[in-house]
Amino acid sequence: MQAGYGLYLEEHEAFRRTVRAVVDKELRPFAREWEDKGEFPLALFRRFGELGFLGLKYPEEYGGTNAGCLFEAVLIEELGRCGSGGVAAGLGAQFTISTGPLHLFGTDAQKKRFLAPAIRGEKVGALGITEPNAGSDVAGLQMTAKKVDGGYVLNGSKTYITNGVRADFVVLAVKTDPTKGHKGLSMIVVEKGTPGFSVGKKLEKLGWRASDTGELVFEDCRVPAENLLGEEGQGFYQIMGNFQWERLSLALGAVGAADDILAGAVAYVKQRRAFGKAVAEFQVVKHRLADMATDLEAARQLTYHALRLHAGGEFAISETSMAKKLATEMCCRIADASLQLHGGAGYMKEFDIERHWRDARLGPIGGGTSEIMNEIIARQFGL
Amino acid sequence: MKILVTAKRVEDPESKIKVKPDGTGIVLEGLKYKINPFDEIAVEEALRLVAKFPGEVVVASVGGKEVQEQLRHALAMGATRAVWVNHTGPLDQMGIAALLQKVAEKEKPDLVILGKQSIDDDQNQIGQYLAEWLGWAQATFASKVESFESDAEKNKVPALTVSADVKTVRVVREVDGGLATVECQLPAVVTADLRLNMPRYASLPGIMKAKSKPIEELTPVGLGVDVTPKLTVTKMMAPPARKAGIKVPDVATLVQKLKTEAKVL
């Protein structure tokens, strides 16, 4: 399906076959089990490290393959087909968002301490931005980092943090200068076990149930100065830079998931019989599938367009925001249409579509809501 | 140690295979292809042996330009280089074996490992023809059987053991009713069964390295082989669709039906 988009080369397609084989053998068969348990095995991070999947765009000196973002795009798309949004999110957070700032803004020492073991899958990373009272409104974040002799003292809390409960380190957005808005923001790394850092609770969710989503609390948590990423006051720009790949990855994951959901719908309506024939033979069903395929293709095209711009080094903020909104909402529509095509069976736990339907719903919320995407898109009109 | 392996291009088992209405073959539109899974197992075994006895793994395939995709896959897994016999058009198993014979005579490997059969035609003949024509020993259906009770027992008998002086190979074969162990003088031909190993994935560094590994192009004419098929397929048919079964209320009815309808009692 991917051939002919003028984007991926033969080596990307060869890598896709490898990822697909891993997904089909090592993830898909366990999607339901991990969903029921509410987590996937920690060993999967190490396995992905072994397979070289956690460092595709990072330098070789830290254990990466320095292969570029298109290979990671292939990985994200195929992970979208793993049948569990939670597994894709937990593994994805490791290489898309939590290690990104370390790679871009970390010193050599910080990369050796955090990035290298994260690439090997030995340490789990999380990105901590959202707070109970601020998320996309990053300038309004309240968690503080007060400068003291030799370090910072952190106070505040973070919530809805993917991998938050199991993370060995968290890359946090904090206010080093609470008197300033976005210019008072900085990024700092905190390790698990640092006194004053506690994990509040694992949050229960509608979907993405196999991923751990945590609430993190910091009370007079002292962190050494060497854990600061880049310079004080640069946090806002660091976060904004990181958002691009996060949003593109959500769009790519939605395209991958929708592709899989549509294939599942087609297979179901071909074997399900009603009124003496396969339901796929009814024109209303055929046309519904055609609409779904068209919806998917449009979103895929825009996502690939944004990816092409990103891969070419452009800061394509409008296109990326459009792709994130369109693709994640498309995935919800495809999941909903597929559930409807399944009829009563679609509402049953026995069938995977009910999980896909719940998992898809996070898309237009996480990594910046569709409404926030619209705010960004509207900026081009000077609004 | 030098090992020659094969990489046949076959229809992906997940593709929907349909026989053409006129019975001359299968519908090729929309099919996906991959390396024959048994050949992939052969490549894996060769890579493991070469890790112990340094040398090279040469992978061969016969077909049009498209078989380079399967050769690249084997190269991405770690094979050293590839031999591509460029041929389009009809080919029977004797033609393939004759071409491989020439390749083996040219390459002079210590060992040839092939899949025991390919999952498209399921002929299970190439290894046997090849060994016979080369005049080499053969050990078909090399297998590691998972039904051993303990890991210790399982590990006691590796399926393929090459002697330290690389003169002989001992092969545990899967045969009807059990396992047979044979020892062959090298060079020999071994065919791989399903349980021999779990092939590795092609890693990204492997995929990138494979791009620059050489693929040597040969032709049947160049090898001096006449591949005119001696065997022709006259008609292909899909197996008859199975009828749905029925449920019976009790054992008595079952026995009754087995007697009167199935007539097996």
Chai-1 contact restraints between the chains, C-beta under 6 A:
chainA,res_idxA,chainB,res_idxB,connection_type,confidence,min_distance_angstrom,max_distance_angstrom,comment,restraint_id
A,E11,B,I207,contact,1.0,0.0,6.0,A-B,restraint_1
A,A14,B,I207,contact,1.0,0.0,6.0,A-B,restraint_2
A,F15,B,L204,contact,1.0,0.0,6.0,A-B,restraint_3
A,F15,B,I207,contact,1.0,0.0,6.0,A-B,restraint_4
A,T18,B,Y201,contact,1.0,0.0,6.0,A-B,restraint_5
A,T18,B,A202,contact,1.0,0.0,6.0,A-B,restraint_6
A,A21,B,Y201,contact,1.0,0.0,6.0,A-B,restraint_7
A,G52,B,S203,contact,1.0,0.0,6.0,A-B,restraint_8
A,G52,B,L204,contact,1.0,0.0,6.0,A-B,restraint_9
A,T65,B,L204,contact,1.0,0.0,6.0,A-B,restraint_10
A,A67,B,L204,contact,1.0,0.0,6.0,A-B,restraint_11
